Structures are given as structure tokens and as C-alpha cells.
Amino acid sequence: MKASPEAQLRLLELADLDAELGRLEHRRQGLPEHAELDRLEQRDAQLRATAASLEAEQGDLKRAQAKAEADVDQVRLRIDRDRKRLDAGQVSSPRELENLQSEIASLARRQSDLEEVVLDVMERQEAVQGGREAAAAERAEIAAARDVVAARRDAALAEIAEQAGKAADRRASVATQEPPDLLALYERMRKQHGGVGAAALRRGRCEGCHLPLSTVDLSNIRTAEPDEVLRCEECRRILVRTSESGL
């Protein structure tokens, strides 16, 4: 393939622009804000699940408290009824009197046990409510932090987009000046070699694979016509001669 030395040198500018676009894309994908936002979102999801679980638990505890309080009320009513019978002198039989007094004592113990259940459930509800409030407070902190990080990410993305836009515009301008066959070869090499399809020959070394050329290869390059498009024998990138080639 033949191409003017000027067209070949423009390939180095094209390669620099492609390298810059690659660096910008790598920077865009690797912004630390992405990882930070992911971490915040994961923590928020954990808190949402925790809050939902605590809400369900609190609902169960409210029902348990209502049942325990209803049981206490029933026992208290029975005690009041039995005591009214005693106070009214409605029990004349000693045995019946003994049984009634025993029942009142048993009911009093039952009432005390149920009241302990109510207190325990209330304490558990208080703990659950505290957990819900703590989760809500942390979620509020996460939301505020997420806004700050997102703003920082968006500013960085905007800066990268601006730089990438300028580089892309410059690349398009340079590419339109290249012969179609040379540009097609460059693009093919670029796809094969991770984004850069041409490299300079500097001090006898290919700047693409960073390997020194053999004496025979250098000798062949010295005798090649200036418009001859050369290739590195190692990486097969387009090899562009410059004033620093050391020929």
C-alpha cells in the first residue's frame, strides 16, 4: 500500500486521539462515584428490607399486645365478679367460699402473668420502633449522600463528555483527510489491537509493541520508499517513520 508521508504521520495523530478517547472511556467507567453510589444503593436496599421486616414484626406485636390486654381485661372482670359475690355475702357454704377464694387467688396470679406479657410485648415494640426510626434516619442520610455523590458524578461525566466530544470532532476531521484504503487498514488494525492501529518508529523501536526491530527490518525500512506503508513484523500495526526513527 502507498500513502504520502503526511498521510502516514496523520495516523499518529489519529492514534493519539483514539488513545485519548479510550482513556476517557476508561475514566468514565471507572469513576469512583459509580462504586460509591452502588454501595449506597446496596445499603439502602438492606435498610428497606430491614424496615419492612420491622414493620411486619411491629404489626404482629401490636396484635399480640391487643390479645394480651384483652385477656387481662377478661381475668380482671372475673376477679371483680367473684369479689362482688364475696363482698355481697352470696357464698354461704364454707367449701364454696374456699373454692371462690382459691379461684380469685389463681386469677390474680394469671392477671399478673398476663400483665408481664403485656409489658414484655410493649418493650419489644419499643425496641422495634427504635429500629425502624434508626433505619429511617440512616436512609435519610443515604439519600442526602447519594445526592451529593450523584452531583459529583454528573459533573465528572459532563467534563469527560466535553473532552470526548472535542477529541471525537478532531478525530473525525483528521480521518476525513486520510486516503480511504489507508484509513480502512488503520481501522482494521485498531480493532485487532485494542484501540490503536498505528505506531511510530522511534529509535529503532515500535511504539506499539515496544519491541526493537531487527537489523534486517531496519535495513529494509531504510531502503523503502517514503510513501510505502510499513507494518511492524511483531504486532502488525502500521509503522510510521518519524524524525526520531533512528534510521
C-alpha positions in Angstrom: 0.0 0.0 0.0 1.2 3.5 -0.8 0.4 6.7 1.1 2.1 10.1 1.4 4.4 10.6 4.4 2.0 13.3 5.5 -1.0 10.9 5.5 1.1 8.4 7.4 2.0 11.0 10.0 -1.6 11.9 10.4 -2.2 8.3 11.5 -0.2 9.0 14.6 -2.4 11.9 15.5 -5.4 9.6 14.8 -3.8 7.0 17.1 -3.2 9.6 19.8 -6.9 10.7 19.6 -8.1 7.1 19.8 -5.9 6.6 22.8 -7.3 9.7 24.4 -10.8 8.6 23.7 -10.0 5.2 25.2 -8.6 6.8 28.3 -11.7 9.0 28.7 -14.0 6.0 28.3 -11.9 4.1 30.9 -12.1 7.1 33.2 -15.9 7.4 32.6 -16.5 3.7 33.5 -14.1 3.8 36.4 -15.3 6.9 38.2 -15.2 6.2 42.0 -18.6 7.7 42.3 -20.1 4.7 40.4 -18.9 2.3 43.1 -19.9 4.7 45.9 -23.4 5.0 44.5 -23.6 1.2 44.2 -22.5 0.9 47.8 -25.1 3.4 49.0 -27.8 1.7 46.9 -27.0 -1.7 48.4 -27.1 -0.3 51.9 -30.4 1.4 51.2 -31.8 -1.8 49.9 -30.7 -3.6 53.1 -32.4 -0.9 55.2 -35.6 -1.1 53.1 -35.7 -4.8 53.7 -34.9 -4.3 57.4 -37.6 -1.6 57.7 -40.2 -3.9 56.0 -39.3 -6.7 58.4 -39.5 -4.5 61.4 -42.9 -3.1 60.3 -44.3 -6.6 59.9 -42.9 -7.6 63.3 -44.4 -4.4 64.9 -47.8 -5.4 63.4 -47.5 -8.8 65.0 -46.5 -7.3 68.3 -49.5 -4.9 68.3 -51.8 -7.8 67.7 -50.1 -9.8 70.5 -50.4 -6.8 72.8 -54.1 -6.3 72.0 -54.8 -10.0 72.7 -52.8 -10.0 76.0 -54.6 -6.8 77.1 -58.0 -8.4 76.2 -57.0 -11.5 78.3 -56.1 -9.2 81.2 -59.4 -7.5 81.0 -61.3 -10.8 81.0 -59.4 -12.0 84.0 -59.9 -8.7 85.8 -63.6 -8.9 85.1 -63.8 -12.4 86.6 -61.9 -11.3 89.7 -64.2 -8.3 90.1 -67.3 -10.5 89.7 -66.0 -13.0 92.2 -65.1 -10.4 94.8 -68.5 -8.8 94.4 -70.0 -12.2 95.3 -67.8 -12.4 98.4 -68.5 -8.8 99.4 -72.2 -9.3 99.0 -72.2 -12.4 101.1 -73.7 -14.5 98.4 -71.5 -17.5 99.3 -72.6 -19.3 102.4 -71.0 -22.7 102.0 -67.5 -22.9 103.5 -66.4 -25.2 100.7 -67.8 -22.9 98.1 -66.2 -20.0 99.9 -62.8 -21.7 99.9 -63.1 -22.6 96.2 -64.1 -19.0 95.3 -61.1 -17.6 97.3 -58.8 -20.1 95.6 -60.1 -19.1 92.2 -59.6 -15.4 93.0 -56.0 -16.1 94.0 -55.4 -18.1 90.9 -56.9 -15.4 88.7 -54.8 -12.8 90.4 -51.7 -14.8 89.5 -53.0 -15.2 86.0 -53.6 -11.5 85.7 -50.0 -10.8 86.9 -48.6 -13.2 84.4 -50.6 -11.6 81.6 -49.6 -8.2 82.6 -46.0 -9.3 82.4 -46.7 -10.5 78.9 -48.2 -7.1 78.0 -45.1 -5.3 79.4 -42.8 -7.6 77.5 -44.6 -7.0 74.3 -44.6 -3.3 74.8 -40.8 -3.3 75.5 -40.3 -5.3 72.3 -42.5 -2.9 70.4 -40.4 0.0 71.7 -37.2 -1.8 70.5 -38.7 -2.4 67.1 -39.9 1.2 66.8 -36.4 2.3 67.7 -35.0 0.1 65.0 -37.4 1.5 62.4 -36.5 5.0 63.4 -32.8 4.3 63.2 -33.3 2.7 59.7 -35.3 5.7 58.6 -32.7 8.1 59.8 -29.9 6.2 58.1 -31.9 6.1 54.9 -32.3 9.8 55.1 -28.6 10.2 55.5 -28.0 7.9 52.5 -30.4 9.9 50.3 -28.5 13.1 51.1 -25.2 11.4 50.5 -26.5 9.9 47.2 -27.5 13.4 46.0 -24.0 14.7 46.7 -22.2 11.8 45.1 -24.6 11.9 42.1 -23.9 15.6 41.6 -20.2 14.9 41.7 -20.5 12.0 39.3 -22.6 14.1 36.9 -20.1 16.9 36.9 -17.3 14.5 36.2 -19.3 12.8 33.4 -20.1 16.2 31.9 -16.4 17.1 31.9 -15.4 13.8 30.3 -18.2 14.1 27.7 -16.9 17.6 26.8 -13.4 16.3 26.4 -14.5 13.3 24.5 -16.7 15.4 22.2 -13.7 17.6 21.3 -11.5 14.6 20.7 -14.1 12.9 18.6 -14.6 16.0 16.5 -10.9 16.3 16.0 -10.7 12.7 15.1 -13.4 13.0 12.5 -11.6 16.0 11.0 -8.3 14.0 10.8 -10.0 10.9 9.5 -11.6 12.7 6.5 -8.1 13.7 5.3 -6.9 10.2 5.1 -7.0 8.0 2.0 -9.9 5.5 2.3 -7.7 2.4 1.9 -5.2 3.6 4.5 -7.9 4.5 6.9 -9.6 1.1 6.4 -6.3 -0.6 7.2 -5.9 1.6 10.3 -9.4 0.8 11.5 -8.8 -2.9 11.0 -5.6 -2.8 13.0 -7.3 -0.7 15.6 -9.9 -3.3 16.2 -7.3 -6.0 16.4 -5.0 -4.2 18.8 -7.3 -2.6 21.4 -7.9 0.8 20.0 -4.6 1.9 18.4 -3.9 0.8 14.8 -0.7 2.8 14.1 2.5 3.4 16.0 5.6 5.5 15.5 9.1 4.0 14.8 11.3 5.8 17.4 15.0 5.0 17.9 14.6 1.6 16.2 11.6 0.6 18.3 8.0 0.1 17.6 6.0 2.3 20.0 3.0 0.0 19.6 4.5 -3.2 21.0 7.6 -1.5 22.4 9.9 -4.1 20.8 13.1 -3.2 19.0 13.2 -4.0 15.3 15.8 -6.4 14.0 18.8 -5.1 12.0 17.3 -6.7 8.8 14.0 -5.0 9.4 15.6 -1.6 9.9 17.7 -2.1 6.8 14.6 -2.8 4.8 12.9 0.3 6.2 15.8 2.5 5.3 15.6 1.4 1.7 11.8 1.6 1.5 10.2 4.4 -0.5 8.9 7.3 1.7 5.3 6.6 0.5 5.5 2.9 1.3 3.1 1.9 4.2 5.1 -0.2 6.6 4.0 -2.8 9.1 5.6 -3.9 12.4 6.7 -7.5 12.0 5.8 -8.2 15.6 2.4 -6.5 16.3 1.4 -5.9 12.6 0.4 -2.3 13.4 1.1 0.4 10.8 4.6 1.6 11.4 5.1 5.3 10.8 8.5 6.7 10.2 9.4 10.0 12.0 12.4 12.2 12.5 13.1 10.2 15.7 13.1 6.8 14.0 16.9 6.5 14.2 17.3 5.3 10.6 
